[in-house]
Amino acid sequence: MDEFNAGSLKDAFDFFILKRFADGPLSTSEIQQRLKPIQTFLDLLALKQRKASPGSLLKALERLQHRGCLKAEHQGSGQSEVMVYSLTASGRQHLEVESIRQESIVSQFVETSELDKSFSKFLTTRRSAGAN
């Protein structure tokens, strides 16, 4: 799990991919459909930060397989054959740890945001009182 470098866009993208498997195995097309808004957001964030995009879904799936977080199986046959990915025990453990970390980040942001709102309200009140 040390391979996951906290804070990088690729790691965020990987986390969002792993999150999709909470309800069970998914095919590549199902993953693509569920990740479209997230990938667009991360691409925009990368552009704003002048960093590389988190990469393609297939590269991310390969990366997660290499790290032991996902396993892949061919299902169906002929034209209807699809690759189906599912979470491994290691992937589930990483997802639990990363979920706790992400929740902590979000709660800190919300607390900071509420503090910012309170401070803004305080400043607005002070300015209004000073104008009279």
C-alpha positions as a printed Julia matrix, in Angstrom:
132×3 Matrix{Float64}:
   0.0     0.0     0.0
   3.02    2.28    0.24
   2.87    2.62   -3.55
  -0.13    4.92   -3.18
   1.2     8.45   -3.04
  -1.31   10.59   -1.13
  -2.43   13.73   -2.88
  -1.74   12.84   -6.49
  -4.46   12.97   -9.13
  -3.74    9.39  -10.16
  -4.31    8.23   -6.61
  -7.57   10.18   -6.44
  -8.65    8.63   -9.74
  -7.68    5.16   -8.46
  -9.67    5.75   -5.27
 -12.76    6.75   -7.23
 -12.4     3.66   -9.4
 -12.1     1.37   -6.36
 -15.13    3.07   -4.81
 -17.26    1.89   -7.79
 -16.64   -1.75   -6.78
 -18.3    -1.48   -3.38
 -21.43   -3.13   -4.8
 -19.65   -5.89   -6.72
 -17.86   -6.69   -9.99
 -18.18   -4.38  -13.0
 -17.35   -4.56  -16.68
 -15.11   -1.96  -18.32
 -18.09   -0.22  -19.95
 -19.98   -0.05  -16.64
 -16.92    1.49  -14.97
 -16.52    4.03  -17.8
 -20.15    5.07  -17.52
 -19.99    5.52  -13.74
 -16.69    7.4   -13.82
 -17.38    9.87  -16.63
 -18.22   12.87  -14.37
 -15.34   12.11  -11.99
 -12.8    11.74  -14.8
 -13.97   15.02  -16.34
 -13.59   16.77  -12.97
 -10.09   15.36  -12.39
  -9.04   16.29  -15.95
 -10.21   19.87  -15.32
  -8.41   19.94  -11.98
  -5.23   18.66  -13.63
  -5.5    21.33  -16.31
  -5.98   24.06  -13.68
  -2.98   22.81  -11.69
  -0.94   22.42  -14.9
  -0.39   18.73  -14.15
  -0.83   15.63  -16.25
  -4.29   14.12  -16.47
  -4.82   11.13  -14.17
  -4.74    8.97  -17.31
  -7.02    6.6   -19.08
  -9.35    4.18  -17.37
  -7.61    1.15  -18.86
  -4.21    2.3   -17.57
  -5.74    2.9   -14.14
  -7.32   -0.57  -14.12
  -3.96   -2.1   -15.08
  -2.26   -0.09  -12.32
  -4.81   -1.28   -9.75
  -4.42   -4.88  -10.92
  -0.63   -4.6   -10.65
  -0.99   -3.29   -7.09
  -3.24   -6.22   -6.21
  -6.37   -4.13   -5.62
  -8.39   -5.56   -8.54
  -8.63   -8.86  -10.32
  -9.92   -9.26  -13.88
 -11.82  -12.11  -15.5
 -13.08  -12.66  -19.03
 -16.82  -13.37  -19.1
 -18.97  -14.39  -22.01
 -17.65  -15.65  -25.33
 -17.03  -14.5   -28.86
 -18.42  -11.04  -29.65
 -20.07  -10.76  -26.24
 -16.88  -11.42  -24.25
 -16.17   -8.68  -21.7
 -13.55   -8.09  -19.04
 -15.06   -7.94  -15.57
 -13.1    -6.47  -12.67
 -13.67   -7.09   -8.98
 -12.13   -5.89   -5.74
  -9.55   -8.09   -4.0
  -9.09   -8.34   -0.23
  -6.12   -5.97   -0.54
  -8.24   -3.57   -2.62
 -11.02   -3.67   -0.04
  -8.51   -2.91    2.73
  -7.02   -0.01    0.77
 -10.51    1.31    0.03
 -11.41    1.26    3.75
  -8.23    3.11    4.74
  -8.54    5.62    1.91
 -12.26    6.19    2.62
 -11.44    7.15    6.21
  -8.72    9.51    4.97
 -11.03   11.07    2.38
 -13.83   11.53    4.94
 -11.35   13.28    7.22
 -10.3    15.62    4.42
 -13.92   16.39    3.54
 -14.91   16.98    7.17
 -11.96   19.36    7.6
 -13.02   21.2     4.45
 -16.62   21.45    5.66
 -15.49   22.68    9.09
 -13.16   25.22    7.46
 -15.93   26.25    5.07
 -18.36   26.77    7.96
 -15.68   28.74    9.81
 -15.11   30.84    6.67
 -18.86   31.51    6.42
 -19.02   32.52   10.08
 -16.0    34.78    9.7
 -17.44   36.34    6.51
 -20.72   36.97    8.32
 -18.82   38.54   11.21
 -16.87   40.82    8.83
 -20.05   41.81    6.99
 -21.72   42.68   10.3
 -18.68   44.69   11.41
 -18.56   46.6     8.11
 -22.27   47.35    8.29
 -21.93   48.59   11.89
 -18.91   50.71   10.92
 -20.78   52.35    8.0
 -23.45   53.8    10.31
